Amino acid sequence: MSAPPVQPSHALLQPLPLDRARLEEGFWGRLQTVSRSAVIPHAVEWMERLGWVANFDGAASGTRYEHRGREFADSEIYKIIEAISWERAHSGPSALDTIADDLIRRVAAAQEPDGYLHTLFGRPWQAPRYSDFTWGHELYCFGHLIQAAVAHHRAYGTRSLLDVAVRLADHVCVMFGPGGLNRVCGHAEIEVALVELFRTTGERRHLDQAALFIERRGTGTLPLIEFGRAFAQDDLPVREADVLRGHAVRALYLAAGAVDVAVETGDRELLDALRTQWDNTVARRTYITGGMGSHHMDEAFGEDHVLPPDRSYCETCAGVASIMFSWRLLLATGEPRYADLIERTLHNIVATSLGEDGRSFFYANTLHQRHPSDDVPLNDDGVCIRGGSGRRQAWYEVSCCPPNLARTLASLGGYLATTTSDGIQIHQYASSTIDAVVAGGPFELDVTTDYPRDGAVTITVRQAPARPASVTLRDPEWSAATRLSLNGEPAPMTLTRTWQVGDRLELTLDLRPRVVRPDHRVDAVRGCVAVRRGPEVLALESVDLPPSWALEDATLLPDTVAAEHGSVVATARHHRTGEDRAVPLIPYRSWARRGPSAMRVWIPEARG
Ligand SMILES: [Zn+2]
């Protein structure tokens, strides 16, 4: 049995190792299969072709080489090693193992005698080490290496990459510890990694260093740049902030690491500050899709209620990072709203970004594409040079998102359920096998469902503990009429009893479409409505309109929104001619899968 991706020393809810919460054939199981069979090989192929992996060979050679890719190219290789490791953890040996071995061998060979490992800095012809904290991404890359090493150790049980990571982390402790450089990385990430390394090695210095980085952030140690100090969260100490701000991925990785530090050090004040930041961010700075970060210019959170749908950046990585933040808060507090946001983000950001073939990706996830767009700026290598586009792209110059999807999908099973000594809590509904151990012994559940297409979820007890145990099911915030029965009798969402093999829980979630109106302070969508169905946000796509209609001609009659044979339809009214047409509303994640199209989530309400 391996360890779960996030393993707090103490938490209210215990995560399950990936071999004990396995996805079966179903919506999420299929995405995981696509990731395993396509996203990972595709990413490795691109990173080899573009010379990002060869950077390590150059660094190991000791001779002059031309560094390819951006400052953070190293980190993409690390994220793929992490993804392969989590795949291994739930699915056992595969052809991916040799890919990981090869990458690790090349990475390890590039490590310097003092533990430092980055392919862009420190050689005679390169910029000196630690000469660019704002954009250099050195500690950021270290963080991804450490996360990959923890994953690899937990999945394979060997130390080939873990030893590299420990040497690197020890180098960081020497350089940036008490009495060392009083600096932080311009991109948070090493904090969350160092805590997980501590959880693996038990070496207190790694936790202390993470805590020091968290305390140091916000004290103005980074140079002032055009985006302001908030861009890298260096404007305010973490424990004094009440909302996330600045670059979204930076802010969310930092928040995830800060929760880890708070949990490991028992720092209640810090944890409470992060919970407040989550509340305010979700209430005022988060799109209906779970997307975070409206600014294109600096990939950053806007101010409260600055949520324009046609300028919604919503980077895929911010979605991944939001899930990381929420998951840590869920484990620490047990509060279901964190699982609600994870679900919303999985269905509307993670599942949206990924192309069906596993070889194309959205970097930004707009809520409103005004015109079908096929005009994409590609460089000579065929790589997309801009994050925002109306089409999923094979690869990006800044390709943080595809490997981030791969490691998230590889570890998806871990988000399904948790345990306490007396029971199992199911947070996400997907066909799966939950194989837990509680105080009374092994407790195994089979979950079968066609969710989110269908709201029926059947949970069957396959192995029952000897003593009474509880099963708690999340009642999603959006489900107005959830029903649960045990062996045909109505039952509450938490049941404590002596279970029998074959006991059947039947959950019915309310998937009737719901019309949503925006907060009145979000000026950009005033007068518009959106439609949700279960965890899915729906969208109107131009290919579903009469050819003579432009997308902006369409208004919606909210009272006409209805479910029909598993899909959702509504009446659209042409805003000038008054012509009415029945149109389908598709899951937002499905947009642009039928070719370039215009699309909108927030649709103007028709005037009666
Ligand atoms: Zn990204």
Boltz pocket constraint, residues with backbone or C-beta under 6 A from the ligand:
constraints:
  - pocket:
      binder: B
      contacts: [[A, 315], [A, 316], [A, 317], [A, 318], [A, 363], [A, 398], [A, 399], [A, 400], [A, 401], [A, 404]]
      max_distance: 6.0
